[in-house]
Each structure stands twice: as structure tokens, then as C-alpha cells.
């Protein structure tokens, strides 16, 4: 991802996983592949993020 270092991205994803916002799925492939998906808890945050974006655009 542009604009974020791999280390920072990894730390943030671990935090989100620890809080139950995303789930991590590891695939037994070479090279290793990992996918993250939103949990139900994470999906419930969508409307909050939309409102925060609207607020920020109107500052």
C-alpha cells in the first residue's frame, strides 16, 4: 500500500485483529499469502467512518 510502511501496516492490522475488527486468514502457499476481512464488528463501524469522512470534508 502506498503511504504506509510494511511495518506500520502490519502493526495496525494486528491491532485491528486483536480488537476483533478484522480476521486474518493465512493460505498455505509459497510465497505465503494472507488475507484480511472485516468481522461483523468491523462492518458495524462503516457508518461511523462515513460520517467522520463527511465531517472532515466540511472542515
HTML snippet that shows the backbone in 3Dmol.js (N, CA, C, O; Angstrom):
<script src="https://3Dmol.org/build/3Dmol-min.js"></script>
<div id="view" style="width:600px;height:400px;position:relative"></div>
<script>
const pdb = `
ATOM      1  N   UNK A   1       0.838  -1.180   0.000  1.00  0.00           N
ATOM      2  CA  UNK A   1       0.000   0.000   0.000  1.00  0.00           C
ATOM      3  C   UNK A   1       0.881   1.239   0.000  1.00  0.00           C
ATOM      4  O   UNK A   1       1.895   1.304   0.695  1.00  0.00           O
ATOM      5  N   UNK A   2       0.479   2.202  -0.780  1.00  0.00           N
ATOM      6  CA  UNK A   2       1.221   3.457  -0.834  1.00  0.00           C
ATOM      7  C   UNK A   2       0.958   4.277   0.420  1.00  0.00           C
ATOM      8  O   UNK A   2      -0.154   4.289   0.947  1.00  0.00           O
ATOM      9  N   UNK A   3       1.995   4.962   0.892  1.00  0.00           N
ATOM     10  CA  UNK A   3       1.829   5.893   2.002  1.00  0.00           C
ATOM     11  C   UNK A   3       1.955   5.292   3.384  1.00  0.00           C
ATOM     12  O   UNK A   3       1.792   6.005   4.374  1.00  0.00           O
ATOM     13  N   UNK A   4       2.242   3.997   3.485  1.00  0.00           N
ATOM     14  CA  UNK A   4       2.404   3.371   4.801  1.00  0.00           C
ATOM     15  C   UNK A   4       3.492   2.299   4.688  1.00  0.00           C
ATOM     16  O   UNK A   4       3.528   1.531   3.726  1.00  0.00           O
ATOM     17  N   UNK A   5       4.367   2.264   5.679  1.00  0.00           N
ATOM     18  CA  UNK A   5       5.446   1.279   5.636  1.00  0.00           C
ATOM     19  C   UNK A   5       4.880  -0.106   5.965  1.00  0.00           C
ATOM     20  O   UNK A   5       3.882  -0.206   6.679  1.00  0.00           O
ATOM     21  N   UNK A   6       5.498  -1.168   5.459  1.00  0.00           N
ATOM     22  CA  UNK A   6       5.028  -2.521   5.769  1.00  0.00           C
ATOM     23  C   UNK A   6       4.970  -2.804   7.271  1.00  0.00           C
ATOM     24  O   UNK A   6       4.057  -3.484   7.740  1.00  0.00           O
ATOM     25  N   UNK A   7       5.941  -2.284   8.024  1.00  0.00           N
ATOM     26  CA  UNK A   7       5.955  -2.500   9.469  1.00  0.00           C
ATOM     27  C   UNK A   7       4.745  -1.840  10.136  1.00  0.00           C
ATOM     28  O   UNK A   7       4.083  -2.447  10.977  1.00  0.00           O
ATOM     29  N   UNK A   8       4.465  -0.591   9.751  1.00  0.00           N
ATOM     30  CA  UNK A   8       3.331   0.130  10.318  1.00  0.00           C
ATOM     31  C   UNK A   8       2.022  -0.551   9.947  1.00  0.00           C
ATOM     32  O   UNK A   8       1.137  -0.698  10.790  1.00  0.00           O
ATOM     33  N   UNK A   9       1.894  -0.968   8.690  1.00  0.00           N
ATOM     34  CA  UNK A   9       0.683  -1.660   8.248  1.00  0.00           C
ATOM     35  C   UNK A   9       0.480  -2.938   9.054  1.00  0.00           C
ATOM     36  O   UNK A   9      -0.631  -3.228   9.500  1.00  0.00           O
ATOM     37  N   UNK A  10       1.548  -3.693   9.238  1.00  0.00           N
ATOM     38  CA  UNK A  10       1.473  -4.944   9.998  1.00  0.00           C
ATOM     39  C   UNK A  10       1.025  -4.695  11.436  1.00  0.00           C
ATOM     40  O   UNK A  10       0.182  -5.422  11.962  1.00  0.00           O
ATOM     41  N   UNK A  11       1.587  -3.670  12.068  1.00  0.00           N
ATOM     42  CA  UNK A  11       1.202  -3.335  13.444  1.00  0.00           C
ATOM     43  C   UNK A  11      -0.265  -2.932  13.537  1.00  0.00           C
ATOM     44  O   UNK A  11      -0.966  -3.345  14.460  1.00  0.00           O
ATOM     45  N   UNK A  12      -0.732  -2.125  12.581  1.00  0.00           N
ATOM     46  CA  UNK A  12      -2.125  -1.675  12.608  1.00  0.00           C
ATOM     47  C   UNK A  12      -3.081  -2.839  12.395  1.00  0.00           C
ATOM     48  O   UNK A  12      -4.115  -2.932  13.056  1.00  0.00           O
ATOM     49  N   UNK A  13      -2.730  -3.730  11.464  1.00  0.00           N
ATOM     50  CA  UNK A  13      -3.588  -4.889  11.216  1.00  0.00           C
ATOM     51  C   UNK A  13      -3.647  -5.804  12.437  1.00  0.00           C
ATOM     52  O   UNK A  13      -4.701  -6.360  12.744  1.00  0.00           O
ATOM     53  N   UNK A  14      -2.530  -5.961  13.131  1.00  0.00           N
ATOM     54  CA  UNK A  14      -2.527  -6.770  14.357  1.00  0.00           C
ATOM     55  C   UNK A  14      -3.422  -6.145  15.420  1.00  0.00           C
ATOM     56  O   UNK A  14      -4.143  -6.853  16.123  1.00  0.00           O
ATOM     57  N   UNK A  15      -3.377  -4.822  15.537  1.00  0.00           N
ATOM     58  CA  UNK A  15      -4.246  -4.125  16.498  1.00  0.00           C
ATOM     59  C   UNK A  15      -5.720  -4.340  16.153  1.00  0.00           C
ATOM     60  O   UNK A  15      -6.534  -4.639  17.026  1.00  0.00           O
ATOM     61  N   UNK A  16      -6.049  -4.186  14.880  1.00  0.00           N
ATOM     62  CA  UNK A  16      -7.432  -4.371  14.444  1.00  0.00           C
ATOM     63  C   UNK A  16      -7.887  -5.815  14.672  1.00  0.00           C
ATOM     64  O   UNK A  16      -9.035  -6.057  15.043  1.00  0.00           O
ATOM     65  N   UNK A  17      -6.993  -6.758  14.450  1.00  0.00           N
ATOM     66  CA  UNK A  17      -7.315  -8.163  14.699  1.00  0.00           C
ATOM     67  C   UNK A  17      -7.529  -8.411  16.192  1.00  0.00           C
ATOM     68  O   UNK A  17      -8.471  -9.103  16.577  1.00  0.00           O
ATOM     69  N   UNK A  18      -6.669  -7.855  17.023  1.00  0.00           N
ATOM     70  CA  UNK A  18      -6.804  -8.019  18.476  1.00  0.00           C
ATOM     71  C   UNK A  18      -8.104  -7.437  19.013  1.00  0.00           C
ATOM     72  O   UNK A  18      -8.641  -7.916  20.011  1.00  0.00           O
ATOM     73  N   UNK A  19      -8.607  -6.402  18.347  1.00  0.00           N
ATOM     74  CA  UNK A  19      -9.862  -5.762  18.768  1.00  0.00           C
ATOM     75  C   UNK A  19     -11.082  -6.384  18.102  1.00  0.00           C
ATOM     76  O   UNK A  19     -12.205  -5.933  18.324  1.00  0.00           O
ATOM     77  N   UNK A  20     -10.874  -7.410  17.293  1.00  0.00           N
ATOM     78  CA  UNK A  20     -11.997  -8.103  16.666  1.00  0.00           C
ATOM     79  C   UNK A  20     -12.629  -7.368  15.503  1.00  0.00           C
ATOM     80  O   UNK A  20     -13.796  -7.597  15.182  1.00  0.00           O
ATOM     81  N   UNK A  21     -11.868  -6.479  14.862  1.00  0.00           N
ATOM     82  CA  UNK A  21     -12.400  -5.694  13.757  1.00  0.00           C
ATOM     83  C   UNK A  21     -12.110  -6.358  12.413  1.00  0.00           C
ATOM     84  O   UNK A  21     -12.898  -6.240  11.474  1.00  0.00           O
ATOM     85  N   UNK A  22     -10.986  -7.051  12.325  1.00  0.00           N
ATOM     86  CA  UNK A  22     -10.649  -7.815  11.121  1.00  0.00           C
ATOM     87  C   UNK A  22     -10.273  -9.240  11.509  1.00  0.00           C
ATOM     88  O   UNK A  22      -9.866  -9.511  12.639  1.00  0.00           O
ATOM     89  N   UNK A  23     -10.420 -10.144  10.540  1.00  0.00           N
ATOM     90  CA  UNK A  23      -9.978 -11.518  10.701  1.00  0.00           C
ATOM     91  C   UNK A  23      -8.843 -11.774   9.718  1.00  0.00           C
ATOM     92  O   UNK A  23      -8.856 -11.270   8.595  1.00  0.00           O
ATOM     93  N   UNK A  24      -7.875 -12.549  10.142  1.00  0.00           N
ATOM     94  CA  UNK A  24      -6.708 -12.860   9.328  1.00  0.00           C
ATOM     95  C   UNK A  24      -6.794 -14.305   8.886  1.00  0.00           C
ATOM     96  O   UNK A  24      -7.026 -15.202   9.697  1.00  0.00           O
ATOM     97  N   UNK A  25      -6.605 -14.530   7.578  1.00  0.00           N
ATOM     98  CA  UNK A  25      -6.606 -15.888   7.038  1.00  0.00           C
ATOM     99  C   UNK A  25      -5.287 -16.106   6.309  1.00  0.00           C
ATOM    100  O   UNK A  25      -4.942 -15.362   5.391  1.00  0.00           O
ATOM    101  N   UNK A  26      -4.553 -17.137   6.729  1.00  0.00           N
ATOM    102  CA  UNK A  26      -3.263 -17.467   6.126  1.00  0.00           C
ATOM    103  C   UNK A  26      -3.464 -18.643   5.182  1.00  0.00           C
ATOM    104  O   UNK A  26      -4.065 -19.650   5.558  1.00  0.00           O
ATOM    105  N   UNK A  27      -2.966 -18.519   3.963  1.00  0.00           N
ATOM    106  CA  UNK A  27      -3.067 -19.578   2.977  1.00  0.00           C
ATOM    107  C   UNK A  27      -1.738 -20.332   2.906  1.00  0.00           C
ATOM    108  O   UNK A  27      -0.675 -19.712   2.865  1.00  0.00           O
ATOM    109  N   UNK A  28      -1.792 -21.665   2.893  1.00  0.00           N
ATOM    110  CA  UNK A  28      -0.556 -22.464   2.855  1.00  0.00           C
ATOM    111  C   UNK A  28       0.037 -22.496   1.446  1.00  0.00           C
ATOM    112  O   UNK A  28      -0.029 -23.515   0.759  1.00  0.00           O
ATOM    113  N   UNK A  29       0.604 -21.396   1.036  1.00  0.00           N
ATOM    114  CA  UNK A  29       1.171 -21.248  -0.299  1.00  0.00           C
ATOM    115  C   UNK A  29       2.596 -20.736  -0.208  1.00  0.00           C
ATOM    116  O   UNK A  29       3.030 -20.220   0.822  1.00  0.00           O
ATOM    117  N   UNK A  30       3.309 -20.890  -1.307  1.00  0.00           N
ATOM    118  CA  UNK A  30       4.640 -20.309  -1.423  1.00  0.00           C
ATOM    119  C   UNK A  30       4.612 -19.401  -2.638  1.00  0.00           C
ATOM    120  O   UNK A  30       4.351 -19.874  -3.745  1.00  0.00           O
ATOM    121  N   UNK A  31       4.872 -18.111  -2.468  1.00  0.00           N
ATOM    122  CA  UNK A  31       5.131 -17.405  -1.218  1.00  0.00           C
ATOM    123  C   UNK A  31       3.867 -17.317  -0.366  1.00  0.00           C
ATOM    124  O   UNK A  31       2.753 -17.434  -0.876  1.00  0.00           O
ATOM    125  N   UNK A  32       4.053 -17.108   0.936  1.00  0.00           N
ATOM    126  CA  UNK A  32       2.901 -17.045   1.835  1.00  0.00           C
ATOM    127  C   UNK A  32       1.928 -15.928   1.426  1.00  0.00           C
ATOM    128  O   UNK A  32       2.331 -14.861   0.963  1.00  0.00           O
ATOM    129  N   UNK A  33       0.651 -16.212   1.614  1.00  0.00           N
ATOM    130  CA  UNK A  33      -0.374 -15.214   1.288  1.00  0.00           C
ATOM    131  C   UNK A  33      -1.304 -15.088   2.486  1.00  0.00           C
ATOM    132  O   UNK A  33      -1.710 -16.088   3.078  1.00  0.00           O
ATOM    133  N   UNK A  34      -1.634 -13.852   2.837  1.00  0.00           N
ATOM    134  CA  UNK A  34      -2.524 -13.572   3.958  1.00  0.00           C
ATOM    135  C   UNK A  34      -3.612 -12.627   3.473  1.00  0.00           C
ATOM    136  O   UNK A  34      -3.340 -11.671   2.746  1.00  0.00           O
ATOM    137  N   UNK A  35      -4.844 -12.901   3.879  1.00  0.00           N
ATOM    138  CA  UNK A  35      -5.955 -12.006   3.553  1.00  0.00           C
ATOM    139  C   UNK A  35      -6.627 -11.568   4.847  1.00  0.00           C
ATOM    140  O   UNK A  35      -6.722 -12.331   5.807  1.00  0.00           O
ATOM    141  N   UNK A  36      -7.092 -10.324   4.851  1.00  0.00           N
ATOM    142  CA  UNK A  36      -7.815  -9.780   5.989  1.00  0.00           C
ATOM    143  C   UNK A  36      -9.226  -9.438   5.527  1.00  0.00           C
ATOM    144  O   UNK A  36      -9.420  -8.891   4.442  1.00  0.00           O
ATOM    145  N   UNK A  37     -10.203  -9.765   6.359  1.00  0.00           N
ATOM    146  CA  UNK A  37     -11.582  -9.410   6.074  1.00  0.00           C
ATOM    147  C   UNK A  37     -12.195  -8.762   7.309  1.00  0.00           C
ATOM    148  O   UNK A  37     -11.777  -9.023   8.438  1.00  0.00           O
ATOM    149  N   UNK A  38     -13.189  -7.918   7.077  1.00  0.00           N
ATOM    150  CA  UNK A  38     -13.888  -7.288   8.193  1.00  0.00           C
ATOM    151  C   UNK A  38     -14.774  -8.306   8.900  1.00  0.00           C
ATOM    152  O   UNK A  38     -15.418  -9.139   8.262  1.00  0.00           O
ATOM    153  N   UNK A  39     -14.794  -8.225  10.206  1.00  0.00           N
ATOM    154  CA  UNK A  39     -15.725  -9.017  11.001  1.00  0.00           C
ATOM    155  C   UNK A  39     -17.054  -8.261  11.037  1.00  0.00           C
ATOM    156  O   UNK A  39     -17.160  -7.157  10.503  1.00  0.00           O
ATOM    157  N   UNK A  40     -18.054  -8.853  11.662  1.00  0.00           N
ATOM    158  CA  UNK A  40     -19.326  -8.144  11.827  1.00  0.00           C
ATOM    159  C   UNK A  40     -19.120  -6.860  12.628  1.00  0.00           C
ATOM    160  O   UNK A  40     -19.723  -5.829  12.333  1.00  0.00           O
ATOM    161  N   UNK A  41     -18.267  -6.936  13.637  1.00  0.00           N
ATOM    162  CA  UNK A  41     -17.954  -5.745  14.436  1.00  0.00           C
ATOM    163  C   UNK A  41     -17.337  -4.667  13.544  1.00  0.00           C
ATOM    164  O   UNK A  41     -17.690  -3.493  13.654  1.00  0.00           O
ATOM    165  N   UNK A  42     -16.430  -5.057  12.674  1.00  0.00           N
ATOM    166  CA  UNK A  42     -15.804  -4.116  11.755  1.00  0.00           C
ATOM    167  C   UNK A  42     -16.797  -3.509  10.786  1.00  0.00           C
ATOM    168  O   UNK A  42     -16.727  -2.319  10.481  1.00  0.00           O
ATOM    169  N   UNK A  43     -17.727  -4.330  10.298  1.00  0.00           N
ATOM    170  CA  UNK A  43     -18.741  -3.837   9.364  1.00  0.00           C
ATOM    171  C   UNK A  43     -19.664  -2.821  10.029  1.00  0.00           C
ATOM    172  O   UNK A  43     -20.151  -1.900   9.373  1.00  0.00           O
ATOM    173  N   UNK A  44     -19.902  -2.985  11.320  1.00  0.00           N
ATOM    174  CA  UNK A  44     -20.766  -2.039  12.030  1.00  0.00           C
ATOM    175  C   UNK A  44     -20.112  -0.660  12.159  1.00  0.00           C
ATOM    176  O   UNK A  44     -20.799   0.330  12.405  1.00  0.00           O
ATOM    177  N   UNK A  45     -18.800  -0.594  11.995  1.00  0.00           N
ATOM    178  CA  UNK A  45     -18.087   0.691  12.069  1.00  0.00           C
ATOM    179  C   UNK A  45     -18.199   1.505  10.777  1.00  0.00           C
ATOM    180  O   UNK A  45     -17.853   2.686  10.763  1.00  0.00           O
ATOM    181  N   UNK A  46     -18.675   0.892   9.703  1.00  0.00           N
ATOM    182  CA  UNK A  46     -18.705   1.565   8.406  1.00  0.00           C
ATOM    183  C   UNK A  46     -19.450   2.889   8.451  1.00  0.00           C
ATOM    184  O   UNK A  46     -18.944   3.890   7.945  1.00  0.00           O
ATOM    185  N   UNK A  47     -20.631   2.921   9.038  1.00  0.00           N
ATOM    186  CA  UNK A  47     -21.406   4.161   9.060  1.00  0.00           C
ATOM    187  C   UNK A  47     -20.696   5.249   9.860  1.00  0.00           C
ATOM    188  O   UNK A  47     -20.803   6.431   9.532  1.00  0.00           O
ATOM    189  N   UNK A  48     -19.977   4.859  10.899  1.00  0.00           N
ATOM    190  CA  UNK A  48     -19.221   5.831  11.696  1.00  0.00           C
ATOM    191  C   UNK A  48     -18.118   6.456  10.854  1.00  0.00           C
ATOM    192  O   UNK A  48     -17.913   7.669  10.894  1.00  0.00           O
ATOM    193  N   UNK A  49     -17.403   5.626  10.087  1.00  0.00           N
ATOM    194  CA  UNK A  49     -16.322   6.144   9.240  1.00  0.00           C
ATOM    195  C   UNK A  49     -16.864   7.041   8.129  1.00  0.00           C
ATOM    196  O   UNK A  49     -16.225   8.025   7.758  1.00  0.00           O
ATOM    197  N   UNK A  50     -18.022   6.709   7.605  1.00  0.00           N
ATOM    198  CA  UNK A  50     -18.635   7.554   6.574  1.00  0.00           C
ATOM    199  C   UNK A  50     -18.946   8.933   7.143  1.00  0.00           C
ATOM    200  O   UNK A  50     -18.691   9.949   6.496  1.00  0.00           O
ATOM    201  N   UNK A  51     -19.496   8.967   8.354  1.00  0.00           N
ATOM    202  CA  UNK A  51     -19.809  10.250   8.982  1.00  0.00           C
ATOM    203  C   UNK A  51     -18.547  11.034   9.316  1.00  0.00           C
ATOM    204  O   UNK A  51     -18.527  12.255   9.165  1.00  0.00           O
ATOM    205  N   UNK A  52     -17.492  10.357   9.768  1.00  0.00           N
ATOM    206  CA  UNK A  52     -16.225  11.036  10.043  1.00  0.00           C
ATOM    207  C   UNK A  52     -15.647  11.638   8.772  1.00  0.00           C
ATOM    208  O   UNK A  52     -15.093  12.737   8.793  1.00  0.00           O
ATOM    209  N   UNK A  53     -15.778  10.917   7.667  1.00  0.00           N
ATOM    210  CA  UNK A  53     -15.295  11.448   6.375  1.00  0.00           C
ATOM    211  C   UNK A  53     -16.083  12.693   5.994  1.00  0.00           C
ATOM    212  O   UNK A  53     -15.501  13.693   5.574  1.00  0.00           O
ATOM    213  N   UNK A  54     -17.414  12.636   6.139  1.00  0.00           N
ATOM    214  CA  UNK A  54     -18.241  13.813   5.823  1.00  0.00           C
ATOM    215  C   UNK A  54     -17.860  14.997   6.677  1.00  0.00           C
ATOM    216  O   UNK A  54     -17.758  16.121   6.185  1.00  0.00           O
ATOM    217  N   UNK A  55     -17.650  14.751   7.946  1.00  0.00           N
ATOM    218  CA  UNK A  55     -17.253  15.817   8.870  1.00  0.00           C
ATOM    219  C   UNK A  55     -15.923  16.434   8.419  1.00  0.00           C
ATOM    220  O   UNK A  55     -15.783  17.656   8.355  1.00  0.00           O
ATOM    221  N   UNK A  56     -14.950  15.569   8.107  1.00  0.00           N
ATOM    222  CA  UNK A  56     -13.634  16.060   7.680  1.00  0.00           C
ATOM    223  C   UNK A  56     -13.673  16.853   6.392  1.00  0.00           C
ATOM    224  O   UNK A  56     -12.914  17.808   6.228  1.00  0.00           O
ATOM    225  N   UNK A  57     -14.544  16.472   5.481  1.00  0.00           N
ATOM    226  CA  UNK A  57     -14.652  17.184   4.216  1.00  0.00           C
ATOM    227  C   UNK A  57     -15.278  18.569   4.391  1.00  0.00           C
ATOM    228  O   UNK A  57     -15.096  19.452   3.552  1.00  0.00           O
ATOM    229  N   UNK A  58     -16.003  18.747   5.470  1.00  0.00           N
ATOM    230  CA  UNK A  58     -16.670  20.036   5.708  1.00  0.00           C
ATOM    231  C   UNK A  58     -15.903  20.954   6.641  1.00  0.00           C
ATOM    232  O   UNK A  58     -16.426  22.005   7.012  1.00  0.00           O
ATOM    233  N   UNK A  59     -14.689  20.606   7.037  1.00  0.00           N
ATOM    234  CA  UNK A  59     -13.903  21.458   7.933  1.00  0.00           C
ATOM    235  C   UNK A  59     -13.387  22.678   7.203  1.00  0.00           C
ATOM    236  O   UNK A  59     -12.704  23.511   7.798  1.00  0.00           O
TER     237      UNK A  59
END
`;
const viewer = $3Dmol.createViewer("view");
viewer.addModel(pdb, "pdb");
viewer.setStyle({}, {cartoon: {color: "spectrum"}});
viewer.zoomTo();
viewer.render();
</script>
